[in-house]
Amino acid sequence: MLYEKTSKYIYFKTGERIRKKMNSLKFEDVYQLMGYESQKDYDKKGGNFNESVILLITNGTARYKENRYLFTSEYHELLKEKLRFATYHDMFWGNEDEFKEYSEELFYCLIEDMKEDKELQSNIFSLLEMKEKEEIYEEVRSLFIDNFWQFTLGNLSDLNKIDIVSTEKKFGNTRQEELVHTLEETLSFNKLNKNLEIYASRELRKMLIVSVLIPELSKD
């Protein structure tokens, strides 16, 4: 599956963010987070939420095969409300200062995934023959941070109307879907791998070619 390294890293950062919120609000465990006094109380009363799903999230160990969209809308609402996130975007991606802190590692994950993307790998390997990934990041740092941040907010007009081809058929035509966002125009984790693939192909490749590859080639 393409862009797995990047999606796993994003899942990990989300779990870390949620775990920090739990600690700051003094939730002792996921059972209190779900509104129960203890595991015993949860086992006795039952409920609508599965503690194993929340444990996957808070431990940063969610994996695509086990929990494809990290968590569903019911968990979005529970965690946003209980952990007092101001917006869904804050919960999924963090605030702008936090994003700047983890953007470098995110960039490196994208580069590694692009090396496995048959449509992009030739550009990436050519670039990496010229410069180390750390040098590349420094050259595009400001541009990448702003561009990817706008991507998470749904503000890249070129991407908002992009079709994601589906194998499902409806009335004889291939069903097409836009990039999947939650409320508040926040990019969710629904189809995250595919959305990252689209971003890398339409935005990041262009950024790297224009800002790094072409200037480097023009020196010769």
C-alpha positions in Angstrom: 0.0 0.0 0.0 1.4 3.4 -1.0 2.1 6.2 1.6 1.9 3.8 4.5 5.0 5.3 6.3 3.4 8.7 6.2 0.0 7.6 7.3 1.5 5.6 10.2 3.5 8.6 11.3 0.4 10.8 11.2 -1.6 8.2 13.2 1.3 8.1 15.8 1.3 11.9 16.2 -2.5 11.9 16.6 -2.3 9.2 19.3 0.5 11.1 21.1 -1.6 14.3 21.0 -4.7 12.6 22.4 -2.6 10.8 25.1 -1.1 14.2 26.2 -4.6 15.6 26.4 -5.7 12.7 28.6 -2.8 13.2 30.9 -3.3 17.0 31.2 -7.0 16.5 32.0 -6.1 13.7 34.5 -8.0 10.9 32.9 -6.5 7.8 34.5 -7.5 5.4 31.7 -9.7 5.0 28.7 -12.7 3.9 30.8 -12.9 7.2 32.5 -12.5 8.9 29.1 -15.6 6.9 27.9 -17.5 8.1 31.0 -17.1 5.1 33.3 -15.6 4.9 36.8 -13.4 1.9 36.0 -13.0 -1.1 33.8 -15.3 -3.0 36.1 -18.0 -0.4 35.7 -17.6 -0.5 31.9 -17.8 -4.4 31.9 -20.9 -4.2 34.0 -22.8 -1.5 32.1 -21.5 -2.1 28.6 -21.5 0.8 26.2 -21.3 2.1 22.6 -17.6 2.5 22.6 -14.9 -0.2 22.2 -12.0 0.3 24.6 -9.6 -1.6 22.3 -10.2 1.1 19.6 -9.3 3.9 21.9 -6.3 2.0 23.2 -5.0 1.6 19.7 -5.4 5.3 19.2 -3.9 6.5 22.5 -1.0 4.0 22.2 -0.1 5.3 18.8 -0.4 1.7 17.4 -3.4 2.1 15.1 -2.7 0.3 11.8 -4.6 0.5 8.5 -5.8 -3.1 8.5 -7.0 -3.0 12.1 -8.7 0.4 12.0 -8.7 1.9 8.5 -9.8 5.4 9.3 -8.1 5.6 12.8 -11.6 6.1 14.3 -15.1 6.7 13.1 -17.3 9.8 13.6 -18.6 8.5 16.9 -15.1 8.4 18.3 -14.3 11.8 16.7 -17.2 13.4 18.7 -16.3 11.6 21.9 -12.6 12.5 21.9 -13.1 16.1 20.7 -15.7 16.7 23.5 -14.1 14.8 26.3 -10.6 16.1 25.6 -11.7 19.7 24.9 -10.1 20.0 21.5 -11.1 23.4 20.1 -11.7 22.0 16.6 -11.5 18.7 14.8 -8.5 20.0 13.0 -6.6 20.5 16.3 -7.4 16.9 17.1 -6.3 15.4 13.8 -3.3 17.6 13.0 -2.5 19.7 16.0 -2.1 23.5 16.1 0.1 25.4 13.8 3.1 25.5 16.1 2.9 21.8 16.8 2.7 21.1 13.1 5.8 23.1 12.5 7.6 20.9 15.0 6.8 17.6 13.4 6.7 18.8 9.7 10.3 17.8 9.1 9.8 14.1 10.0 6.5 14.2 8.1 8.4 15.5 5.0 10.9 12.6 5.3 8.1 10.1 5.5 6.6 11.5 2.3 10.0 11.3 0.6 10.4 7.7 1.6 6.9 6.9 0.3 7.5 8.7 -2.9 10.5 6.5 -3.5 8.0 3.6 -3.7 5.5 5.4 -5.9 6.2 4.3 -9.5 4.9 7.6 -10.9 7.2 9.7 -8.7 10.2 7.6 -7.9 12.4 8.7 -10.8 12.1 12.4 -9.8 12.9 11.6 -6.2 15.9 9.4 -6.9 17.3 12.0 -9.2 16.9 14.7 -6.5 18.4 12.5 -3.9 21.5 11.9 -6.1 22.0 15.7 -6.0 21.2 16.5 -2.4 20.6 14.9 1.0 17.0 14.9 2.2 18.0 17.3 5.0 19.2 19.8 2.5 16.1 19.4 0.4 13.9 20.0 3.4 15.7 23.2 4.4 15.2 24.6 0.9 11.5 24.0 0.8 10.7 24.1 4.5 8.6 27.3 4.6 6.8 26.4 1.4 6.1 22.8 2.5 4.8 23.8 5.9 2.4 26.3 4.5 1.3 24.1 1.6 0.7 21.0 3.6 -1.1 23.0 6.3 -3.5 24.4 3.7 -4.0 20.8 2.4 -5.1 19.7 5.9 -7.6 22.6 6.0 -9.0 21.8 2.6 -7.8 25.1 1.1 -5.9 23.8 -1.9 -8.4 24.5 -4.7 -6.5 22.4 -7.2 -7.1 19.3 -4.9 -10.5 19.9 -3.6 -12.2 18.8 -6.7 -9.9 16.0 -7.6 -11.6 12.7 -8.3 -10.6 9.6 -6.5 -11.4 6.7 -8.8 -13.4 4.0 -7.2 -14.1 0.4 -8.5 -17.7 0.8 -7.5 -20.2 1.2 -10.3 -23.4 3.2 -10.3 -25.8 3.4 -13.2 -23.0 2.1 -15.5 -20.5 4.9 -14.5 -17.5 4.7 -12.3 -18.3 6.4 -9.0 -16.1 9.4 -8.3 -15.4 11.0 -4.9 -13.7 14.2 -3.8 -11.1 14.4 -1.2 -12.8 13.4 2.0 -13.0 16.1 4.7 -14.8 16.1 8.0 -16.8 19.0 9.4 -15.0 22.4 9.6 -13.2 21.6 6.3 -10.6 19.5 8.0 -8.9 16.6 6.2 -9.9 13.5 8.0 -8.2 10.1 8.0 -10.8 8.6 5.7 -8.9 7.4 2.6 -5.8 9.1 4.1 -3.3 7.0 2.0 -5.0 8.0 -1.2 -5.3 11.6 -0.3 -1.6 11.6 0.6 -0.8 10.0 -2.8 -2.8 12.8 -4.5 -1.0 15.5 -2.5 2.4 14.0 -3.3 1.6 13.8 -7.0 -0.1 17.1 -7.5 1.6 19.4 -5.0 4.9 18.0 -3.5 6.4 16.8 -6.7 5.8 20.2 -8.4 7.3 21.9 -5.3 10.4 19.8 -5.4 11.0 20.1 -9.1 10.4 23.9 -9.3 12.2 24.8 -6.0 15.1 22.3 -5.9 15.6 20.1 -9.0 15.4 22.8 -11.8 17.6 25.3 -9.9 20.1 22.5 -9.3 20.2 21.5 -12.9 20.5 25.0 -14.1 23.9 25.3 -12.3 25.5 23.0 -14.9 
